[in-house]
Amino acid sequence: MVEAVAGLVRKARSGHRWRKRSSTCPLEVELAHYENVQRHVTEARYLGEYKIWLEFNDGRKGVVDLADDLYGENFEALRDTRRFADFYLDYGLATIAWHHGADFAPDYLYDKLSAMH
């Protein structure tokens, strides 16, 4: 059901090579086919309480609150804030993702974005 709601979950991770990122997003994958995605996340920082600051390729920045989006089998583990905070930028998917296979579609995050003042 979660996949049908907004295409939120993708598990295709094969063929990606991992490398170190930064302390806020410790891992990333090699850049893949993001050019086929209109919007993609270029930066992300965890703010606490299921909120993430995001920047997109068009320069739009803001905060998404994902507290109400953590339902379903793949997202239940992320209710633990320590696991939630352990996301990384998956450049192959053009979005943020977690190591157990959960991610949010970049368009979904873009639509949820609250502009920074």
N, C-alpha and C positions, 0 to 999 in steps of 0.2 A: 504494500500500500504506500509506503514512504516513497518508493521510486516513482509511483504514478502521481503523487502530489506535486512535485516540482522537479523531478529528475535529480533529487538530492544525493542519491547514493550511486557511486560508480566504483566498481572494484577492479577495473582493468589497470593493473600496476605492472604487468610483465614488460620486460625490455627496458626498464628505467635503470640508470646507474645513479647510486646515491653518492653525495659528497657533503662535506661540512657546510653549514650556513652561518648562523649567528647564534648568540645566546638566547634570543627571543624566539627564533625559529631555527632550531638546531640542525635540521636536515632539509635538503631540497633535492629535487631530481633534475637531471639534465633537461634543458629546454627542448620541447618537442613541437607539437603542432598547434601551439597557441595562436598562431597567425590565422587559424580558421575560426577563432572565437572573437566575437566583436568586442567584448569587454573581458579584461582579465585583471586579477589582483596582482599588483606589483610589490606591495609592502603590506605587512600585517604586524600588529602588536597587541598582545593580550593586556587588557585593562583591569581585569578582575570581574567577578560576578557575571560570567558568561558574555562579557562585552569585549569586542575586538575592534580596534581602530584599523581601518583599511584604506589603502590608496589604490585606485584603478589606473589603467593605462591612459585614460583620457584626462587624468589629473584630478578627478573627483575624489575627495577624501571625506571620511566620516566614521561614525561608530555604528556597528550592528549589535543588537542585543539578541542573542540566540537562546535565551533562557526558555522561551516558550516553544522552541523548535526541537527540543531534545526528546522526542518520543519515537517509539519504534525500536526494534531490536538492535539496529546498528548505532543508534544514538544514545541508548540507555547508559552505556558505559561512560559517556561524556558528562553525565550528571555529577560525577566526581570532578570538582573543579581542578584538581591536579592533572587529571587525564585530559580535561578540556583544554587546559593551558598548554598542553604538549602537542600543539599543531605545528605544521610546517607549510611552506609555500610549495605547492606541487605545480611546477611550471608546465608540465605535460597536460594537466587538466585546467590550468589557468586559474587556480583557486587555492583556498586553504584545505588541508586534509589532515587526517589523523592516521596513525600507524596501523590501526586495526581495520582500515578500509573505508571509513566514513569521510564524506566531504559534502560541501554545499556547492551547488551550481553557481558560477560567477554572476549570472543574471539575477538569480534569486537574492544573492547578497547585495548586489547593486540596487535592487528595488527596495530592500530593507534599510539601506543606508540613511542615517540621520546626519545631516550636514553639520560640520563643526562650525562653531561660532567664534 
